[in-house]
Amino acid sequence: MTQQRRWLITGASSGFGAAFVRAALQAGDEVVAGVRRPDSMEDLVRQHPDRLTVVSLDVRDPAQCREAIAHAGRVDVLVNNAGYGIVGAVEESTEEEFRDALEVMFFGALRLTQLVLPQMRERRDGAIVQITSMGGLLAYPGNGAYCAAKGALELASEALAAEVKPLGIRVLIVEPGAFRTGFAGPSLRLSTPLPDYEQTVGVTRARLTQMHGTQAGDPDRAAAAVLQVLNQPDPPLRLALGEDAVSAIREKITTLLEELDQTEALSLATTF
Ligand code: NAP
């Protein structure tokens, strides 16, 4: 990778996105910050007029995605970070809510990935960072729409990583647990509750809304960890962030193994 990298970061105005912007600038790199409200970045642009530019980017809008890539020119690191939390039972969530979650957190990321790949293939260099979630690997009651979007991005990115590795392009899937951002506060969307789901989804809804501002995860430390991994010569495909993410993913793997063991005889008995 070139010495001074050029980043395109989506959802750059707050939370993880803003932390990635700070970390990349701190590392001496150039940043193109994709945001829905460009005025939110004015102060930072004044501090780094030569290395930070801002582009209007709602990742649901294909034209804005194309314009962002054209505006950026060379992109060494694409960070697909834009997203939001949504809580609702599968039955409570409208099809529109599911579609919007996928539009922002799967298709938005996919679109930008596809747009940036030709130049990365040409240079045989580049990195694509997909901010999914521990919810890309496991789901709690109430997280159906969110995890459908994050899980879709996880698996498409796992395939992508194997496709582009021989072409010199790295993919890093980042799976945070709970971090102190706008995620569980102003950004959180809640579906209309049905009383029957109070004991299941209600618990998730209360847990998420009550954790706002007290989450253990520090987004600046998360960004530093991502930069550290990107600087490794042979980085892993996945990076879980936070004690909660590490233990929940371990638990998921254990459950998968137990279920495989329980059903193995039946599974193997299905061959001709
Ligand atoms: P945040 O502070 O709410 O930041 C989310 C960012 O995404 C905001 O800048 C927001 O822009 C942007 N965004 C939302 N919809 C967008 C769209 N359609 N087009 C472009 N930008 C859009 O929350 P965050 O925690 O930093 O979230 C960043 C990513 O981390 C998300 O993908 C989230 O799923 C993931 N994540 C977060 C946590 C956590 O605990 N914080 C855990 C796991 C994964 P506006 O300001 O314009 O709304």
Residues whose N, C-alpha, C, O or C-beta is under 5 A from the ligand:
A	BS01	NAP	G11 A12 S13 S14 G15 F16 G17 R36 R37 L57 D58 V59 R60 N81 A82 G83 Y84 V104 I131 T132 S133 P176 G177 A178 F179 T181 G182 F183 S187
